[in-house]
Amino acid sequence: MNTAFSPISIGNLTLPNRFIMGSMHLGVEGETGTAERMAAFYGKRFEGGVSLIVTGGISVNEEGKGSRTFFNIQNPDHAKELKRMNELLYGKGTMCAQLFHAGRYAADRNCVAPSAIRAPINRYVPKALTEEECWITIEDFGLAAKLARESGFGAVEIMGSEGYLLNQFFSAVTNQRDDYFGGDAKRRMNLSIEVLRAVKKQLPEGFPVIFRMSGIDLIPGNPSFEEVIQLAQVLRDEQVSALNIGIGWHESRIPTISQLVPRGAWVSIASRIKENTPGVPIIASNRVNDPITMQRVFDENRADIISMARPFLADPAIVKKFQEGMSERINTCVACNQACLDHAFQEKFVSCIVNPEAVHELEYSKPKTKDPKKVLVIGTGPAGLEAARASASLGHKVTLVEKAKVLGGQFQLASNIPGKSEFKETIRYFTNELPALGVDIRLNTDATLTLLETENPDVTIFASGVKPREFSLKGLENLPFGNYTEYLTGKFKPGKRVAVIGGGGIGVDVAHRLTEEEDPTLISYDKKYNISSFTNAGVQKEKAHRDVAVFRRNGKHGAGLGPTTFWALKQELESVGVEFYHGLTYKEVTKEGLKVELKNGEEFLYPCDSLILCVGQEKESSVLEEYQSKYPNKQTIVIGGAKDPRNIDAKKAFLEGLEAAHSIH
């Protein structure tokens, strides 16, 4: 039997396979009236093959809430909401409550911590807990476990990772106490140990208790590997049911789950803990999103269970599809963070760019139509692909036309950026999913007025996308130049010293490709961030094979890129010598380079041998106006870049595609 689909026990609970859904905030927590929404989301994941799901953090008391979008299980209204959710999910699988305390990460002036040291990502200085308050907090964890069980949860997970309170007590960086809960490595473990004891004391024998511990903090001065193993062994000896290995603190300057991180990068940490801590199931997490990586984890016996969170946002049935040999129809998580982590930190509803139905199951649960329409979708960028998929799923007869020889549009183009090759997985998914839904795909086909008249659709969805904006500058002909499309498709070959004109998201991505042409590998990632040092991880400076500068008239570089990912990309670019200039006016291009005028009136010449233009986009919709004018009574829907080329991104495009399908009448 494939180990991935063999049973395993966590406490007195037997899981039918080796996958769990890890903790992820949905952005709906902390409010009443959300039980149905949460149950619809989690229920779909249970139907997709996972048998245990860990909630987003549920605070054990009021001061431990990370923000207002957290449940406090001691609040009777919150406990009631969670109980209602579990009632709706009864019999579908096991819900596991994550018992959580944010410590100094809580976005509140009343935040607490082991010592009064402010977190770099929080404006508030925490109050240091007294020893008596530590014991009260321990009791709160125990009470939270009791309340969780009474609310219908079948397991609990103690959050001791990612830089939250228990993790803060374990680290000498944040714990500068000298009492029972700090002073040396052994005493820094005591809060975690006492919390586990208090939790187990409040639960029946064998009730599953998972401890999510930090395998590596990735901040300067973090505990050594030997200390991590010591904690793991003590927790095992205290009869924890499983150890879930977390990676990194939120304040760490090492990307751990973005596209800059190769698949399976952190399995090695879980594997080392497994080797040194026999006798307890070890759960691996972070950047495991595809069947090949999953299978390798089990074939090499590197972990006992795999925890995934974002991959279940992208495809609720990922486990079932893997088990049934339908991997080509898995909608793979592309690790972009745009609609999940970015939304969570902005206190918005979480979702997924490649699956905008996620956390919106109730809004998009329409049955198949009894009045199917003939639908023509023009363009196969994100908006067109999702419009075609959703329309076919609703029972309409769909034809999809694309003038290029491959699907994908701007997504296909972006997949040439290092790390963004994950976008190829999305294109692979739609390439297989659309025909399975009966969509008629026509490549190398121009959407002319004649074609539209011949097809005579009931509904036409224009998702014809964008093209690079025209740009003129005095002397531009003095140096070789091309736009971003010409560069990314290989039609334009830049030199060794390149000026990128335009510093939005596309310009920054182009700079990345100019300085790093291959996807990150486990070896290159480890080298770039000095991961093997364990206690001294950090981005390493290294000169790129090209000199690159990115210019922007106004505003911040990287506009449009996600806040939880752009900092890491900018850090990488700066580490290889990329220069950034903004607040300027373009003057001219000479044979020596690009001349600009800075805000202070000073002229500056950047010596270069070639230029790449990333100066924006304009819509590609030549037939639209003619068709609408000639057939005003036909339903036409315009989405994506064809609708608004200035403010379009993949997240918005996929969502507009879904909404277009649901607006067909």
C-alpha positions as CSV (number, residue, x, y, z in Angstrom):
1,M,0.0,0.0,0.0
2,N,1.2,3.5,-0.8
3,T,2.2,5.0,2.6
4,A,0.4,8.3,1.7
5,F,-2.9,6.4,1.9
6,S,-2.2,4.1,4.8
7,P,-3.8,4.8,8.1
8,I,-2.0,6.4,11.1
9,S,-3.0,7.1,14.6
10,I,-2.8,10.4,16.5
11,G,-3.8,9.6,20.0
12,N,-6.9,7.5,19.9
13,L,-7.8,8.9,16.5
14,T,-7.0,6.9,13.4
15,L,-6.6,8.9,10.2
16,P,-7.3,7.0,6.9
17,N,-4.5,8.8,5.1
18,R,-1.4,10.8,5.9
19,F,-2.7,14.3,5.0
20,I,-4.1,17.0,7.3
21,M,-5.2,20.5,6.4
22,G,-3.0,22.9,8.4
23,S,-4.1,26.0,10.3
24,M,-5.1,29.0,8.1
25,H,-7.1,32.0,9.1
26,L,-10.1,32.5,6.9
27,G,-10.7,36.2,7.8
28,V,-14.2,35.4,9.1
29,E,-13.2,34.5,12.6
30,G,-14.0,36.7,15.6
31,E,-17.6,37.3,14.4
32,T,-20.9,35.6,15.1
33,G,-23.0,34.4,12.2
34,T,-20.1,32.9,10.4
35,A,-20.5,29.2,11.3
36,E,-22.3,28.4,8.1
37,R,-19.6,30.0,6.0
38,M,-16.8,28.1,7.8
39,A,-18.7,24.8,7.7
40,A,-19.2,25.2,3.9
41,F,-15.5,25.8,3.4
42,Y,-14.3,23.1,5.7
43,G,-17.0,20.7,4.6
44,K,-15.8,20.9,0.9
45,R,-12.3,20.0,2.0
46,F,-13.5,17.0,4.0
47,E,-15.4,15.8,0.9
48,G,-12.1,16.2,-1.0
49,G,-10.4,13.6,1.0
50,V,-8.7,15.2,4.0
51,S,-9.9,13.7,7.4
52,L,-8.4,16.2,9.9
53,I,-8.5,20.0,9.6
54,V,-6.8,22.4,12.0
55,T,-8.6,25.7,12.4
56,G,-7.1,29.1,12.3
57,G,-5.7,30.2,15.7
58,I,-8.4,30.3,18.4
59,S,-7.2,32.4,21.2
60,V,-7.1,31.0,24.7
61,N,-7.9,34.4,26.3
62,E,-8.6,38.0,25.3
63,E,-5.1,39.2,25.4
64,G,-3.9,36.4,23.2
65,K,-6.0,37.4,20.1
66,G,-3.8,38.3,17.2
67,S,-6.3,40.9,16.0
68,R,-10.0,41.4,16.0
69,T,-10.4,38.6,13.5
70,F,-9.7,35.9,16.0
71,F,-12.1,33.9,18.1
72,N,-11.5,33.9,21.9
73,I,-12.9,30.6,23.1
74,Q,-13.6,31.9,26.6
75,N,-16.1,34.3,25.0
76,P,-19.4,32.4,25.2
77,D,-20.6,33.8,21.8
78,H,-17.5,32.7,20.1
79,A,-17.6,29.2,21.7
80,K,-21.3,29.0,20.6
81,E,-20.3,29.9,17.0
82,L,-17.6,27.2,16.9
83,K,-20.0,24.7,18.4
84,R,-22.5,25.5,15.6
85,M,-19.8,25.0,13.0
86,N,-18.9,21.6,14.4
87,E,-22.6,20.6,14.5
88,L,-22.8,21.4,10.8
89,L,-19.7,19.3,10.1
90,Y,-20.6,16.4,12.2
91,G,-19.7,13.0,10.7
92,K,-17.6,14.6,7.8
93,G,-14.2,14.5,9.5
94,T,-12.3,15.6,12.6
95,M,-12.0,19.3,13.3
96,C,-8.9,20.3,15.4
97,A,-8.9,23.5,17.4
98,Q,-5.6,25.4,17.3
99,L,-5.1,26.8,20.8
100,F,-3.4,30.1,20.2
101,H,-1.8,33.0,22.0
102,A,-0.1,35.7,19.9
103,G,2.1,37.1,22.6
104,R,4.0,40.2,21.4
105,Y,2.5,39.7,17.9
106,A,-1.0,40.7,19.1
107,A,-2.0,44.0,17.4
108,D,-3.1,45.5,20.7
109,R,-1.5,47.9,23.2
110,N,-2.3,45.3,25.9
111,C,-0.1,42.6,24.3
112,V,2.1,40.5,26.6
113,A,5.3,38.6,26.2
114,P,8.1,36.9,28.1
115,S,10.0,40.1,28.2
116,A,9.1,43.7,27.3
117,I,10.8,43.6,23.9
118,R,8.8,45.0,20.9
119,A,8.4,42.9,17.8
120,P,9.7,44.5,14.6
121,I,6.3,43.9,13.0
122,N,4.3,45.5,15.9
123,R,4.2,49.1,17.1
124,Y,3.3,48.1,20.6
125,V,5.8,47.3,23.3
126,P,4.5,44.2,25.2
127,K,4.1,43.9,28.9
128,A,6.3,41.2,30.4
129,L,4.2,38.5,32.1
130,T,4.9,37.9,35.8
131,E,5.5,34.4,36.9
132,E,2.0,34.3,38.4
133,E,0.5,35.6,35.1
134,C,2.4,32.8,33.3
135,W,0.6,30.2,35.4
136,I,-2.7,31.9,34.7
137,T,-2.0,31.7,31.0
138,I,-1.2,28.0,31.4
139,E,-4.5,27.5,33.0
140,D,-6.2,29.4,30.1
141,F,-4.7,26.9,27.7
142,G,-6.1,24.1,29.7
143,L,-9.5,25.7,30.0
144,A,-9.4,26.4,26.2
145,A,-8.8,22.7,25.5
146,K,-11.8,21.8,27.7
147,L,-14.0,24.3,26.0
148,A,-12.8,23.1,22.6
149,R,-13.9,19.6,23.3
150,E,-17.2,20.8,24.7
151,S,-17.6,22.8,21.4
152,G,-17.4,19.6,19.4
153,F,-13.7,19.5,18.4
154,G,-12.2,16.1,18.1
155,A,-8.6,17.2,18.5
156,V,-6.5,20.2,19.6
157,E,-3.3,21.7,18.4
158,I,-1.1,23.9,20.7
159,M,0.4,26.7,18.7
160,G,4.1,26.9,19.7
161,S,5.6,28.1,16.4
162,E,5.8,31.0,14.0
163,G,7.0,33.4,16.7
164,Y,3.8,33.3,18.9
165,L,3.9,33.3,22.7
166,L,5.2,29.8,23.4
167,N,7.8,30.2,20.7
168,Q,8.8,33.6,22.2
169,F,9.3,31.9,25.6
170,F,11.6,29.3,24.0
171,S,13.8,31.8,22.3
172,A,16.6,33.7,24.1
173,V,16.0,36.5,21.6
174,T,12.6,37.3,23.2
175,N,13.0,35.6,26.6
176,Q,15.4,37.5,28.9
177,R,13.8,36.3,32.2
178,D,15.5,34.6,35.1
179,D,12.9,32.5,36.7
180,Y,11.1,29.2,36.2
181,F,10.1,30.3,32.7
182,G,13.5,31.6,31.5
183,G,17.2,32.0,32.1
184,D,18.6,29.0,30.2
185,A,17.5,26.7,27.4
186,K,15.9,24.2,29.8
187,R,13.8,26.8,31.7
188,R,12.8,28.5,28.4
189,M,11.0,25.2,27.5
190,N,8.9,25.2,30.7
191,L,6.0,27.2,29.5
192,S,5.5,24.8,26.5
193,I,5.8,21.8,28.8
194,E,3.4,23.2,31.4
195,V,0.9,24.2,28.7
196,L,1.0,20.6,27.3
197,R,0.4,19.2,30.8
198,A,-2.5,21.6,31.5
199,V,-4.1,20.8,28.2
200,K,-3.8,17.0,28.6
201,K,-5.1,17.2,32.2
202,Q,-8.4,18.8,30.9
203,L,-8.9,16.1,28.2
204,P,-9.8,12.4,28.3
205,E,-7.0,9.9,28.0
206,G,-5.9,9.5,24.3
207,F,-7.7,12.7,23.1
208,P,-5.4,13.9,20.2
209,V,-3.1,16.7,21.2
210,I,-0.8,18.0,18.5
211,F,2.0,20.5,19.4
212,R,3.1,22.8,16.6
213,M,6.7,23.5,17.4
214,S,9.2,25.7,15.5
215,G,11.7,23.6,13.7
216,I,13.8,26.7,12.9
217,D,13.0,30.3,13.8
218,L,15.1,31.9,11.0
219,I,16.0,35.0,13.1
220,P,19.4,35.9,14.4
221,G,20.1,34.2,17.7
222,N,17.4,31.6,17.4
223,P,17.7,28.3,19.4
224,S,20.2,25.8,18.1
225,F,19.2,22.6,16.5
226,E,20.3,20.7,19.6
227,E,17.8,22.8,21.7
228,V,15.0,22.2,19.2
229,I,15.6,18.5,19.4
230,Q,15.7,18.7,23.2
231,L,12.3,20.4,23.2
232,A,10.9,17.8,20.7
233,Q,12.1,14.9,22.9
234,V,10.6,16.4,26.1
235,L,7.3,16.9,24.4
236,R,7.3,13.3,23.2
237,D,8.1,12.1,26.7
238,E,5.2,14.1,27.9
239,Q,3.0,12.0,25.6
240,V,2.1,14.5,23.0
241,S,0.1,12.8,20.2
242,A,2.1,14.4,17.3
243,L,4.6,17.1,16.6
244,N,3.7,19.5,13.7
245,I,6.9,21.2,12.6
246,G,6.5,24.9,11.8
247,I,9.1,27.1,10.0
248,G,10.2,30.7,10.6
249,W,8.8,33.7,12.5
250,H,6.6,36.3,10.9
251,E,9.4,38.9,11.4
252,S,12.0,36.7,9.8
253,R,13.7,38.0,6.7
254,I,13.8,34.6,5.1
255,P,10.9,33.7,2.7
256,T,9.5,30.4,3.7
257,I,6.3,29.9,1.7
258,S,6.4,32.2,-1.3
259,Q,7.3,31.4,-4.9
260,L,10.9,32.2,-4.1
261,V,11.0,29.0,-2.1
262,P,11.5,25.7,-3.9
263,R,9.0,22.9,-3.3
264,G,9.7,20.8,-0.3
265,A,12.4,23.1,1.0
266,W,11.5,22.6,4.6
267,V,10.9,18.9,4.7
268,S,14.6,18.4,5.7
269,I,14.0,20.2,9.0
270,A,11.0,17.9,9.8
271,S,13.1,14.9,8.7
272,R,16.0,15.7,11.0
273,I,13.6,16.1,13.9
274,K,12.0,12.7,13.0
275,E,15.4,11.0,13.0
276,N,16.2,12.4,16.4
277,T,12.7,12.0,18.0
278,P,11.5,8.4,17.4
279,G,8.2,7.4,19.0
280,V,6.0,10.3,18.0
281,P,4.4,11.1,14.6
282,I,6.2,14.0,12.8
283,I,4.2,16.3,10.6
284,A,5.9,18.3,7.8
285,S,4.6,21.5,6.3
286,N,5.5,24.5,4.1
287,R,5.7,24.5,0.3
288,V,4.5,20.9,-0.3
289,N,1.9,21.5,-3.0
290,D,2.1,18.7,-5.6
291,P,1.9,14.9,-5.7
292,I,5.5,14.4,-6.7
293,T,6.8,16.2,-3.7
294,M,4.2,14.5,-1.4
295,Q,5.1,11.0,-2.7
296,R,8.9,11.7,-2.2
297,V,8.3,12.7,1.4
298,F,6.7,9.3,2.1
299,D,9.0,7.2,-0.1
300,E,12.0,8.6,1.7
301,N,10.3,8.3,5.1
302,R,11.0,12.0,5.9
303,A,7.8,12.6,7.8
304,D,4.8,10.6,8.9
305,I,2.1,13.1,7.9
306,I,2.0,16.1,5.5
307,S,0.2,19.3,6.5
308,M,-1.0,21.6,3.8
309,A,-3.0,24.7,4.1
310,R,-3.0,26.9,0.9
311,P,-3.1,23.9,-1.4
312,F,-6.5,23.2,0.0
313,L,-7.6,26.7,-0.8
314,A,-6.6,26.2,-4.4
315,D,-8.2,22.7,-4.7
316,P,-10.4,21.2,-2.0
317,A,-10.1,17.8,-3.6
318,I,-6.3,17.7,-3.9
319,V,-6.0,14.5,-1.8
320,K,-8.8,12.7,-3.6
321,K,-7.5,13.6,-7.0
322,F,-4.0,12.4,-6.0
323,Q,-5.4,9.1,-4.7
324,E,-7.5,8.5,-7.8
325,G,-4.7,9.1,-10.2
326,M,-6.1,12.4,-11.4
327,S,-3.1,14.6,-10.6
328,E,-3.4,16.4,-13.9
329,R,-6.7,17.9,-12.8
330,I,-5.3,19.3,-9.5
331,N,-5.6,23.1,-9.3
332,T,-2.2,23.7,-7.8
333,C,-1.4,26.4,-5.2
334,V,1.0,28.8,-6.9
335,A,2.4,30.2,-3.6
336,C,1.6,33.8,-4.5
337,N,-0.1,34.7,-1.2
338,Q,-2.1,37.4,-2.9
339,A,-5.6,36.3,-1.8
340,C,-4.7,34.3,1.3
341,L,-1.9,35.7,3.5
342,D,-2.1,39.2,2.1
343,H,-5.9,39.2,2.9
344,A,-5.4,37.7,6.3
345,F,-2.9,40.4,7.4
346,Q,-5.3,43.0,6.0
347,E,-8.2,41.5,8.0
348,K,-10.1,40.7,4.8
349,F,-11.9,37.5,3.9
350,V,-9.2,35.0,2.7
351,S,-9.6,33.3,-0.7
352,C,-7.3,32.0,-3.5
353,I,-6.4,33.7,-6.8
354,V,-6.7,30.4,-8.8
355,N,-9.8,29.4,-7.0
356,P,-11.9,32.5,-6.1
357,E,-14.7,30.2,-4.8
358,A,-12.6,29.5,-1.7
359,V,-14.3,30.8,1.5
360,H,-17.1,32.0,-0.8
361,E,-18.7,28.6,-1.3
362,L,-22.1,29.8,-0.1
363,E,-22.2,32.6,-2.7
364,Y,-21.2,30.3,-5.6
365,S,-23.2,27.2,-4.8
366,K,-25.7,27.6,-7.6
367,P,-26.9,24.3,-9.2
368,K,-26.5,23.6,-12.9
369,T,-28.7,25.8,-15.0
370,K,-31.9,24.4,-16.5
371,D,-31.5,26.9,-19.4
372,P,-28.1,26.3,-20.8
373,K,-26.7,29.1,-23.0
374,K,-24.2,29.0,-25.9
375,V,-21.3,30.9,-24.4
376,L,-18.2,32.2,-26.4
377,V,-15.2,33.2,-24.3
378,I,-12.5,35.3,-26.0
379,G,-9.0,35.1,-24.5
380,T,-7.3,32.5,-22.3
381,G,-5.6,34.6,-19.6
382,P,-6.7,34.1,-16.0
383,A,-10.1,35.9,-16.6
384,G,-11.0,33.9,-19.7
385,L,-9.9,30.5,-18.3
386,E,-11.9,30.9,-15.2
387,A,-14.9,32.3,-17.1
388,A,-14.9,29.2,-19.3
389,R,-14.4,26.8,-16.4
390,A,-17.2,28.3,-14.3
391,S,-19.6,28.7,-17.2
392,A,-19.2,25.0,-18.2
393,S,-19.5,24.0,-14.5
394,L,-22.9,25.7,-14.4
395,G,-24.0,23.7,-17.4
396,H,-23.5,26.1,-20.3
397,K,-22.1,25.1,-23.7
398,V,-18.8,26.9,-23.9
399,T,-16.4,27.6,-26.7
400,L,-13.0,29.2,-25.8
401,V,-11.0,31.0,-28.5
402,E,-7.3,32.0,-28.3
403,K,-5.2,33.7,-31.0
404,A,-2.0,32.2,-29.6
405,K,-0.9,28.6,-29.9
406,V,-1.1,28.0,-26.2
407,L,-3.4,28.8,-23.3
408,G,-2.5,31.3,-20.6
409,G,-2.2,34.8,-21.9
410,Q,-0.3,37.0,-19.3
411,F,-0.1,34.1,-17.0
412,Q,1.9,32.1,-19.6
413,L,4.2,35.2,-20.0
414,A,4.7,35.5,-16.2
415,S,5.6,31.9,-15.9
416,N,9.0,32.7,-17.4
417,I,9.9,34.7,-14.2
418,P,12.0,32.7,-11.8
419,G,9.8,31.1,-9.2
420,K,6.6,31.9,-11.1
421,S,6.9,28.6,-13.1
422,E,4.2,27.5,-10.7
423,F,1.8,29.4,-13.1
424,K,2.5,26.6,-15.6
425,E,0.7,24.3,-13.2
426,T,-2.4,26.5,-13.4
427,I,-2.3,26.4,-17.2
428,R,-1.8,22.6,-17.0
429,Y,-4.9,22.4,-14.8
430,F,-7.1,24.3,-17.2
431,T,-5.7,22.5,-20.2
432,N,-7.0,19.3,-18.6
433,E,-10.0,20.5,-16.7
434,L,-11.7,22.5,-19.5
435,P,-12.0,19.5,-22.0
436,A,-13.2,17.3,-19.1
437,L,-16.0,19.9,-18.6
438,G,-16.9,19.8,-22.3
439,V,-15.3,23.2,-23.3
440,D,-14.4,23.5,-27.0
441,I,-11.0,25.0,-27.1
442,R,-9.8,26.7,-30.3
443,L,-6.2,27.9,-30.4
444,N,-4.6,29.9,-33.2
445,T,-8.0,31.5,-33.7
446,D,-8.6,35.2,-34.1
447,A,-11.9,36.5,-32.6
448,T,-13.0,38.4,-35.7
449,L,-16.5,39.8,-36.2
450,T,-17.0,37.1,-38.8
451,L,-16.2,34.4,-36.3
452,L,-18.6,35.8,-33.7
453,E,-21.4,36.1,-36.3
454,T,-20.7,32.5,-37.4
455,E,-20.8,31.1,-33.9
456,N,-23.8,33.3,-33.0
457,P,-23.4,32.8,-29.2
458,D,-26.1,33.7,-26.7
459,V,-23.4,35.2,-24.5
460,T,-20.0,36.5,-25.4
461,I,-17.4,37.0,-22.6
462,F,-14.6,39.3,-23.8
463,A,-11.4,38.4,-21.9
464,S,-9.1,39.5,-24.7
465,G,-6.5,40.9,-22.3
466,V,-3.8,43.5,-22.7
467,K,-0.9,44.5,-24.8
468,P,2.2,46.6,-23.9
469,R,1.6,50.4,-24.0
470,E,3.3,52.4,-26.7
471,F,6.2,54.5,-25.3
472,S,8.3,57.2,-26.9
473,L,11.4,58.9,-25.6
474,K,14.0,61.1,-27.2
475,G,16.9,59.1,-28.6
476,L,15.4,55.7,-27.8
477,E,16.8,54.4,-31.1
478,N,20.3,55.0,-29.8
479,L,20.3,51.7,-27.9
480,P,18.8,48.3,-28.4
481,F,15.4,48.1,-26.6
482,G,12.3,45.9,-26.4
483,N,9.2,45.7,-24.3
484,Y,8.6,43.2,-21.5
485,T,6.6,40.9,-23.8
486,E,9.5,40.8,-26.4
487,Y,12.0,40.0,-23.6
488,L,10.0,37.3,-21.9
489,T,9.2,35.5,-25.1
490,G,12.9,35.6,-26.2
491,K,12.4,38.0,-29.1
492,F,14.6,40.6,-27.5
493,K,18.0,39.8,-26.1
494,P,19.3,42.4,-23.6
495,G,22.9,43.2,-23.0
496,K,25.0,43.1,-19.8
497,R,24.0,46.4,-18.4
498,V,20.2,47.0,-18.6
499,A,17.9,49.9,-17.7
500,V,14.3,48.8,-16.9
501,I,12.0,51.7,-17.6
502,G,8.9,51.2,-15.4
503,G,9.1,50.0,-11.9
504,G,5.7,48.5,-11.2
505,G,5.2,44.8,-10.7
506,I,6.2,43.8,-14.2
507,G,9.3,45.9,-14.1
508,V,10.5,44.3,-10.9
509,D,9.7,40.8,-12.2
510,V,11.7,41.6,-15.3
511,A,14.6,42.7,-13.1
512,H,14.4,39.3,-11.4
513,R,14.6,37.4,-14.6
514,L,17.5,39.6,-15.8
515,T,19.5,38.7,-12.7
516,E,18.3,35.1,-12.1
517,E,17.2,33.1,-15.1
518,E,16.5,29.8,-13.4
519,D,14.0,28.7,-10.8
520,P,15.3,28.4,-7.3
521,T,16.5,24.9,-6.3
522,L,17.0,23.4,-2.9
523,I,20.7,23.9,-3.3
524,S,20.6,27.5,-4.6
525,Y,18.0,28.5,-2.0
526,D,20.0,27.0,0.9
527,K,23.1,28.9,-0.4
528,K,21.3,32.2,-1.0
529,Y,19.9,32.2,2.6
530,N,22.6,30.3,4.5
531,I,19.9,27.9,5.8
532,S,22.4,25.2,6.7
533,S,24.0,27.4,9.3
534,F,20.7,27.0,11.2
535,T,21.4,29.9,13.6
536,N,22.8,32.4,11.1
537,A,20.4,32.4,8.2
538,G,20.2,35.5,6.1
539,V,20.3,36.6,2.5
540,Q,23.8,36.4,1.1
541,K,25.2,39.1,-1.3
542,E,26.4,37.9,-4.6
543,K,27.0,39.9,-7.9
544,A,24.6,39.0,-10.7
545,H,25.8,38.3,-14.2
546,R,24.1,41.6,-15.3
547,D,24.0,45.1,-14.0
548,V,20.4,46.2,-13.7
549,A,18.6,49.3,-12.7
550,V,14.9,49.8,-12.3
551,F,13.4,53.3,-12.9
552,R,10.0,54.6,-11.9
553,R,8.6,58.1,-12.3
554,N,6.5,58.1,-9.2
555,G,5.2,55.8,-6.5
556,K,6.7,52.7,-4.9
557,H,8.5,50.1,-6.9
558,G,6.7,46.8,-7.2
559,A,3.2,48.2,-7.1
560,G,0.7,45.4,-7.6
561,L,3.0,42.8,-6.0
562,G,1.8,41.4,-2.7
563,P,2.9,42.9,0.6
564,T,3.8,39.5,2.1
565,T,6.0,38.6,-0.9
566,F,7.4,41.8,-2.4
567,W,9.8,42.5,0.5
568,A,11.6,39.2,-0.1
569,L,11.9,39.8,-3.8
570,K,13.2,43.3,-3.3
571,Q,15.7,42.0,-0.8
572,E,16.9,39.4,-3.2
573,L,17.3,41.9,-6.0
574,E,19.2,44.3,-3.8
575,S,21.5,41.4,-2.7
576,V,22.6,40.9,-6.3
577,G,23.2,44.6,-6.9
578,V,20.0,45.7,-8.6
579,E,19.6,49.5,-8.3
580,F,16.2,51.3,-7.8
581,Y,15.5,54.9,-8.8
582,H,12.2,56.7,-8.4
583,G,10.8,60.3,-8.3
584,L,12.2,61.3,-11.7
585,T,11.6,62.4,-15.3
586,Y,12.9,60.6,-18.3
587,K,15.0,62.9,-20.5
588,E,16.6,61.0,-23.3
589,V,18.5,57.9,-24.3
590,T,22.1,58.5,-25.6
591,K,24.6,56.0,-26.9
592,E,26.0,56.0,-23.4
593,G,22.8,55.2,-21.5
594,L,19.6,56.5,-20.0
595,K,19.5,60.2,-18.9
596,V,16.9,61.2,-16.2
597,E,16.2,64.2,-14.1
598,L,15.8,63.7,-10.4
599,K,13.3,65.6,-8.2
600,N,16.1,68.0,-7.1
601,G,16.7,69.0,-10.7
602,E,19.9,67.1,-11.0
603,E,20.5,65.2,-14.2
604,F,21.8,61.7,-13.9
605,L,23.1,59.3,-16.6
606,Y,22.8,55.6,-16.0
607,P,25.3,53.9,-18.3
608,C,23.7,51.0,-20.1
609,D,23.8,49.0,-23.3
610,S,20.1,48.1,-23.6
611,L,16.7,49.0,-22.3
612,I,13.5,47.0,-21.5
613,L,10.2,48.9,-21.5
614,C,7.7,48.1,-18.7
615,V,5.6,51.2,-19.0
616,G,2.1,49.7,-18.6
617,Q,-0.6,48.1,-20.6
618,E,-3.6,48.9,-22.8
619,K,-6.6,46.8,-23.5
620,E,-6.7,44.5,-26.5
621,S,-10.4,44.7,-27.5
622,S,-10.5,45.7,-31.2
623,V,-13.7,43.7,-32.1
624,L,-15.6,44.5,-28.9
625,E,-17.1,47.9,-29.8
626,E,-18.0,46.9,-33.3
627,Y,-19.8,43.7,-32.0
628,Q,-21.6,45.6,-29.2
629,S,-22.7,48.3,-31.7
630,K,-24.0,45.8,-34.2
631,Y,-25.7,43.4,-31.7
632,P,-26.8,45.6,-28.8
633,N,-29.4,43.0,-27.6
634,K,-26.8,40.2,-27.2
635,Q,-25.4,39.7,-23.7
636,T,-21.7,40.7,-23.7
637,I,-19.5,40.7,-20.6
638,V,-16.1,42.4,-20.5
639,I,-13.6,41.2,-17.9
640,G,-9.9,41.3,-17.0
641,G,-7.5,43.5,-18.9
642,A,-10.0,44.1,-21.7
643,K,-12.1,45.9,-19.1
644,D,-9.5,47.7,-17.1
645,P,-5.9,47.4,-18.1
646,R,-4.6,49.9,-15.5
647,N,-5.6,48.1,-12.4
648,I,-5.7,44.5,-13.5
649,D,-3.9,41.6,-11.7
650,A,-4.4,37.9,-11.7
651,K,-6.4,37.9,-8.5
652,K,-8.9,40.4,-9.9
653,A,-9.0,38.6,-13.3
654,F,-9.8,35.1,-11.9
655,L,-12.5,36.6,-9.7
656,E,-14.1,38.5,-12.7
657,G,-14.1,35.3,-14.7
658,L,-16.0,33.6,-12.0
659,E,-18.4,36.5,-11.6
660,A,-19.0,36.6,-15.3
661,A,-20.1,33.0,-15.4
662,H,-22.5,33.6,-12.6
663,S,-24.0,36.7,-14.3
664,I,-25.1,34.8,-17.4
665,H,-28.8,35.2,-18.0
